[in-house]
């Protein structure tokens, strides 16, 4: 099984990458009936309303990197089991915690550490993308099946452009075009983890070049390092139809780990870095000094990160409208508990859209501001 306390492969005191965690899958609770009352024209900087007596949401599972989607009334989740990958299914999100785990893939070829599997549906078929490797050899792999928890074949390495270190990859479709987004290195050394995007001609075949869409260059995402981190990208569409990539910033070995947002400008090109606007701080984190203005730090957890949006079929075209809160899940460490990989649990939570939010920047091509929807995460 994965060792969540393993030492970094390069440079002492600079953790190289979190482990994928152990344990069974638990998922976000059923859709909250309460509506999110903030109107679309809520001014940026107004404090998001905090839920009264919000439950902590901690599951009994010591684990990291949740991934879940909904198929009809069935919830399907995937997790690393150290030397393999397991899938769970249940008729409710709560039921996933005790649902049997079926191993769907084992590392029979000695691929190495198995991290952060992501389950995706495309054309009625299930695809699980995951990272495997040792040190600088980590690459993205994929397995697929017509059934969510059986029938997966041997793994195939994705031929990502430039063939560099790559983790946390996932597939989505926007306006008929498939895209793959992941965290990786520009070169062959562990300087920083950037977010990259590439077109896909099929769920298993990248095409064309890779394009950087985010680098950890803002002060609030460089609180810990070196290396500095952008990872765990998750795609979603806002009520205006614009693409967002919510991601984790700062190192997972630190309670500075948090969630932030990239928003593609209306009509923007996903491959052009300056068409992406970054939130001006963490949107879900435990340290006030790194939060975006108007967003409050967490009450119950430290270092929330690597989340999953619980979407129908995992399809961004089923992203929620303005108003309701929808299920999400993330990993974190309970406040009052020493922060370590070993103390991470999976947490249930919800998310909703927060309107009329301005992201600003300076000294780069294009307009300095972009106003649109942002994300509000609830514990």
N, C-alpha and C positions, 0 to 999 in steps of 0.2 A: 504493500500500500504506500501511497505518497507519504513522505515525511514532512509535515508542516513546519518542522524546525530545522530543515536542512540548511546548510551554510551556503553563502553565495559562492559562485564559481570564480568570480573575479573580484579582486580588491576587498580585503577585509573591511567589515563594518559597512559595506555597501550591498545590502540584500539585492539579489539578482532578479528575483521574481517570486511572487507568492506561490504557495502550493495550491492545488485545486481543492484541497479539503477532503474530509471523509464524511461518511454518514449518509443517511437516507434523505430523500427529497421531501420537503414540505413546501407548500405554495401559498400564495396570497389568498386571503379569505374571499368570500363571495362579494360581488359588487355591492358597494355601499349604497343604500337607498337614499341617503341624504344628498341633496344637490349642493354643488359648489356655488355659492351665492355671488361671487365676485363677477361683475359685469365685464363684457369685453373691453370697455374703455377705462378699466381700472388704471390709475396712473402708476407708472413705474416708480418704485421706491416706497409705495404704500405697504405697510407691513402685512403680509399674508395672514389671514385669520387662522389662529391655531385651534385645533380641535380641543374641546374641553375634555379633560381626563382621558386623553388618548391612550389606548392600551400600548404596552411596550412592543408587542408583536414578536417577541423572541420565541422561536421554536426550540424544541429539545435537541435539535441537530447541530452538532459541531461540523460545519461545512462552509464552503465558499463557492462563489461563481454560479449562482442559480441560473437555470434556463428552463422556461416553461411556455407552453402554448395551449390553447383550448381548441378542441375539435368537437363541435356540437356541445353536448353537456359533459364531455370527458376532458379531464385535464391531464396533460402528458408532460412529464419532466425528465430531465436527463442529468446525470452526474458522473464525475470521474470516480472510479473505485481504485485508484492507484495504478494497477496494471491492466485496467480495462474501463469499460463504460457500461452503465446500467440505466434502464428506463423504468419509470413507474407510471401507472395510470390509476385514476380514481374518478368517481362520479361527482366528487366535490373537492375543492381545494384542501379542505381540512383532512379529507380522507387520504390524501397522498402521503401524509406522514407515516401512516401505518400500512399503506399498500405494499405488496411484495415488489421487490426490485428484481428485474430480470436482466441478467448480463447479456448485452447484445454484441459486445466485441471484447476480445482479449488481445493483449500485446504479445502475440506469438512470434513476432519477428524481432523482438528486442529493440523496439523503437525508442524506448527511454521513458522519461517523465511524461505523463499524460495529463494535460491541463484543460480546464474550462471548456467542456463540450457544449455546443450550441445546437439545439434541435430546430429545424426549419421544415416547412412544407412547401413544395413546389410541384404544381401539376398533379396533386393528389398523392405524391410520393414524399416520404420522410428522408431528410438528409441530416446527418449529424457531423458537424465540423468540429475538429479538435486539434490541439497542438500536441506534438510529440517530439522528443529529442533530448539531447544532452548539451548543455552549454550553448555555444553559438550555432549548434546544428538544429535548434528548434525550428520546425516548419509546420505548416497547416496540412491536415489530412481530412478526408471525408469518407463516410460510409453511407449507404442508402438502402432503403427497403420500402416495400409497399405496405408494410405493417409497422406500427410504431415501436413494438417491443420484441420483434423476431424477424428473421430472414435477412439480416444485414450481411453483406459479403465482406471480402477483404478490403482493407483500407487502400485509398489512392491518395498520393501526395498531390496537392494542388500546385500546378505550375505557375505560381504567382510571379509577376514580372520582377526581374532582377535577382530572384532567388536569394533573398536575404532573410535573416532571422524574423520570424513572424509568429504572433500569438493572437488569441481572442478574436478570431475571424468569424464573420456571419454574413449571410446572404439576404438581400431584400430586392424587391422589384418596384421601380418607380416609373410610372407612365410607360409600361411595357418593356422597359430595359432592366435587365438584371444587373445588380451591382454587388461587389464584395468589399467589405470594409474591415480593416484589421489594424493591429498595433505592431509596429516593427522598427527596425533600424534602417538608417540611411545607408550605412556601409556595413563593415564586418566587425565593428567594435561596439561595446555597450556604452555609448555616450548619452543617448536619450532615446526614449520610445515615442515615436510619432504615430499619428493616425494616417493611414493610406486608404485609397479607394481605387478600384479597377473595375472595368466592365467585365461581364461574364456572358459568353455566348450560350452557355447551358449551366445548370447548377454545379457542374464539375469542371468547366473549362473557362479559365480566364482568357481575356483577349485584349490586346493592346498594352499600353503602358500602365504603370502605377502612378498615382498622383497624391502628393501630400496634401492633407486638408487641415491638419492641426499639428503644432509643435508646442511643447511645454515651455513657453517663453514668457508667460505672464508671471509677475512676482508671486501671486497667490497659488500658482501651481509649481513653484520652485522653492517651497518652504523646506522640503526635505529632498535629499539627493546626495550624491550623484550615483546613479543616473537619475535624470528627471523623467517624469512619467506622464504619458497620455495612453490609456488603454481601455479595454472593455467597451468598445463602441456598440451602441444599440440604436437602430433606426426607428423613427416614428414620424407620422405626418400630423401637422397641427390642423385646427379647424379651418384655416385658410388654404389648406392643401400644400403648405410648404414643408420641406424635409428638415428634420432635426436629427442630429446624432448626439445622443446623451452619452457621456463617457466618464471614466474615472480618472482623476488627476492626483498627483503626488503618489508616493510609494505606499504600497499596501502594508508595508512593515511599520507604518506610522499611523497614529490616530489623525494625522492630517489628510488621510485618504478621504476623498469626497467625490460627489457627482457634479458635473458641469454640463454645459450645453453648447452645441454648434447649431446655428440656424442658417440654412441656405436662403439667400435673398430671393424674393419673388422673381421667377423667371431665370434664376441663376443656373450656372453650369456646375454640376457636382465635381468636375475635375479641376476647376479653377479656384485656387486657395482663397483668393480675395473676394470671391462671392460668398464665402462663409463668414458669419459673424459669431463671435464667441461671447458667452455670458461674461460679465465683468466680476467674476468671482464664483465661488461654489454655490450651487442651488440646494444642495443637500449635504451637509457636513456638520461637524461637531465643534468647530472653532470659529468664534465670531469674527476674528480678524481676517479670515479668508472668505467670508460669506459675501455674496453680492448685496448691495445696499437694499434694505427692505426685507431680506430673507434671514430668518432666525436660525441659529444653530439647533441641533437636536437636543431633546430633553433626556432621552433614555440610552442612547448608544454613542459610541465613539467610532470614528472612521468608517461611516457607511460608504459602500462602494460596490462595484460590479453587480449591477441590478439587472432585472429582466422586466419588460413590459408584458403583462399577460394579455395577449391579443388573440382573437379568433383566427385560427390557422397560422398564427404568428405573422399575419399579413398586415403591412402598414396601411393598406387600404381599409382595414377595419379599425384603425386608430379611433379613439373616442372623440366625441364632439365636445364643445364647451359645455360646462355644467357639471355632469356627474363625475364622481371619483371612480377610478377603475383600479383593479388589483395590480400590485407590483411586488417584487421581492428583491432583497438585497442582502449582502452579508455585512456584518458589523460585530463589534465587541461591546458588551454591556458596560455602561458607566459604572465605575467602582471596581471593575475587573482589570487586572494588568493587561495592557494591550499587547497581544501577540497573535501570530497566526493560529496557534493552538487554541486560543480562546474565541475564535470567530464562530458565530452561529448564523444560520439563515433566519431572516426576519421577514414577516409579512408587513405589507404597507399598502398605501394607495397613492395615486397621483392624479392630478387634474391640470387643466390648462389655465395659465395666468396671463391675462390680456394686456395689450398696449405696453409692452415692455421694450425699452430701448437698450440695445447693446452698442457700446461705443468703442472706438479705436482711434489711433492716430499714426501718422507717418507711414501709411501704407497706401497702395492704389485703391481707388474707389471712394465712395462716400464714407465719412467718418462714423455715421450712425445708421442703424437699421432698427425699425420699430415693428414689433409683431408679437406673436405668442411666445411665452416661455412656459416653464414647467414648475409646478409646485408639488413637492413630495411630502407625504404625511407618514409619520411613524405608525 
